[in-house]
């Protein structure tokens, strides 16, 4: 279907908005009146600019407080409308949005409202304009789409139809099924916005918290399905008032907006996309560091061995069991300290994954390969993290791990890095700065359990749609976590089997961007043994306060020896009806720390209840975030 | 009364919180359990640290979900409580806050609830602990203070009393008068929080938007009066959950908190403070600039003349009518470009103003004087702006303008700068970079109408209490204004006569700090003439889009000639039932621009409806704020 967006959804000046909308591939725009008033472009200039960009002006909006008024006030309103019709003629727009009256002067009189809407439509028709009448959820007497449609039906004029707005309909819990009773040709326009479910004043909710479809809690798929079934053939148009989008650059927001509509069309079976090739695990996590000494030392102390080194670049592959970490010391690292800059995602069909990513406007990255390297398809996530689609140990074709042959003298086993994902027997090798424990099974790490990526403040909504739509991952519930300097929100995305887990979190304000640490969580089947091994080999683990364990004793009936072991090793504990979660942390190196985790039973969480204790401990260790002065 | 604060109200680690609380002069703290759990300090360490700082531990909190439970669950809860009593013994705390049960397991059975509260109190008493039972506004069966008190009365144990929390009481619109029916000795504790009036889920409202008394919309004075009348003699204790305070540095937040309690005590007539000496106007606005050329040129073009120059410092006084601008080119300016760093406030009794400011913990500044200068008392506002209490042209004693003798050759009139505040006849003088129009009445500016100061994100709440409490100014309604890159909030404070107006505004996020422009609004009785004069003398005025005037025509029945004049000069127009407001803007120099305003009738506003147009015009002129990437 045709795709549009209201200019109010984006930041910047009107011409900046038009540029961003066109670049994201929209067909048209709704011009928000205040954007025009504040623009140095005349309506004719705007028309020309939009035409140059290939954009239609699908709607001019909003016109307010016109129907159900005493005659004199209505006539004044008609004069105002005439001036708008003139502006629309210059703009080349023929559809005007009229919102239901919110003025205290409005009368509770459907017959009068319909008669005046008819008179407005008659005037409009003389100027070649049509009126799309919409119920605001907080309209004085008209606040439901059914009521707005009754008035349109009563007024019965060809230049008068209704505009449906998903926010106004779903925020009131109206049933969208009734849309099918409206003749499709009388639905002049469809405005779409999602929103998180919030119990708050609907006007404030609407003005500040709308988001793009798929980023909130509304069932927009069903609403669109009903509307299409009614016979509606006009644009799907986004009208989103959102405090974060208002502050962010319009370009990426417009792409995010377009992705939400493409994804919505797929969900409503209006368009078909390449099916997702859902990743099933982390093939590798890549740490970039100008000085990789400290992170290599830490990896060694955690039981990793150097499995290979790239022949042409200062890039190493470290491995333990099925956990692989690529350490990249090449120049151009975006950050000073070690930082997690890329993830390899285990994907059965990398080419299919890229086809879907492209269809959903994910920026694809140039294939990363030196001469002779196995090709790796990649896209950029909203926060800039590079996501590589890998098939480790597949059908015998070239594999990315082949690019990292063992280093002579490392004592790595003959086959090099494991292709199977369970190469628990890899020998330990030499690491600059790390001790050399000889051969052995390492510290018992089996795989990467999850990675946690702090998202820039203005990219969190985009990320919460990107991972599910582009990669086919499932979003978990969103949680608030207390840090010594502010609450942050955390939300994980996982594959259906729960073998790939990415925790996205966002700090409360933009000052935090780039300063919150990332982390890699490593799974073990015996956390106490792994922690002891790591500590014995020089890993510095985050100390956890005694008070935490005193409280743990009050909360759970843990055996005294077990509690003593947790306390001794700084292991945090959580439990839910499905199982247990044990976890501990290393200190932070650069922007990164490691978590060691053990899950028992069917525990699916991340120990979020312990996060404040971990964050306070990091703060105490001088590794926390600092407040503004 | 004794003053306390809950540690959850402040950011940082527990020991950082204790330091900040003690430095702000509090008598005691409520220890929030999670702060203790996350602290490396043992309970005994915390007790010792608090004692060293002179702080009592007035409450340990919260204990949850204990009453009205099936027996087995209650007994488990009692075991948990025993462990808390042990912690409290080490802490030296003897009062435990128990919140009304929110668990789905809680039974709707007052007799059972009271019996179990009694059993809890019996156990507590064995450990020398008392229980303060509080109704959460979202408690499962107990959600009002009256109900909580009924259970306490029913339980009838000396170690059991009630805790009153202003948020839980006032967010539900309970009448606090009923507090007087509770015997004062059974009110074990009083927690205070204010909050803006918001229609939203009460739990979210409570967790994110509480603020200190005087910063929100609750009548805390009345609540405190009723509680004191009931015979309560315990502490006034602040318990505030606020997203902004969580992120800001604890030190200033604690001072802000203390100021709110001192101010509340005064309002409830529990303490007397030096009366405010309410300022009545802007004596001067001071612009600091390393290179003052551009701002001097702009002042000259706006009709200001150099009235004098400080004898010992590179500081000049510029004047037109009763408007005075001090231009300070001395080193150490905090910002590169011209920035508004100080305000002189016309004050009948500067010494009294400083006494009150000190009583309310405003940081006083060293008296600014060179040898021979008239003394000037000053305090720092929350955003760092220096506020000088001036008495211009008073009883013949030394006056600050005497420090700026006329410059030989400037042609200023013999008497130097005017002392009367209406020196409209001051001759124009020479200004580097500005043309020299000879003598005349300038551009018709009569006085400074208002100044607008963007507040740092984490200082806005503090400022909204500081100006009313310290200076005795009245806060106006708060408004949302749309900028091309985000909504900001604006709130003015004024003296009763409306001759001193300071508009405080806050950007949506911390990234904006220090980048939004400040402005000085100059009053004239004939804006068209003033704008023409300024334009003729080289002032660059902000261009306003034609579209704005087309819309103005649709909204108001302005005479065509008048509309044409507004359009020609870029003058914005607003009207309310009391009068009209005309205003236009200069371009921005450094961080500052000037507004020229004309008020007719009793118009008291600031043309907020036009702010989006002005902001977009500044954005178009390349002088707007830029978004994060």
Interface residues (C-beta under 8 A of the other chain):
Chain A: X11 X12 X13 X33 X34 X36 X37 X38 X39 X40 X41 X42 X43 X79 X80 X83 X84 X87 X198 X199 X200 X201 X204 X208 X243 X246 X247 X248 X249 X456 X457 X458 X482 X484 X485 X486 X487 X508 X509 X510 X511 X513 X543 X545 X546 X547 X548 X550 X551 X553 X554 X555 X612 X613 X615 X616 X617 X619 X620 X627 X628 X629
Chain B: X11 X12 X13 X33 X34 X36 X37 X38 X39 X40 X41 X42 X43 X79 X80 X83 X84 X87 X198 X199 X200 X201 X204 X208 X243 X246 X247 X248 X249 X456 X457 X458 X482 X484 X485 X486 X487 X508 X509 X510 X511 X513 X543 X545 X546 X547 X548 X550 X551 X553 X554 X555 X612 X613 X615 X616 X617 X619 X620 X627 X628 X629
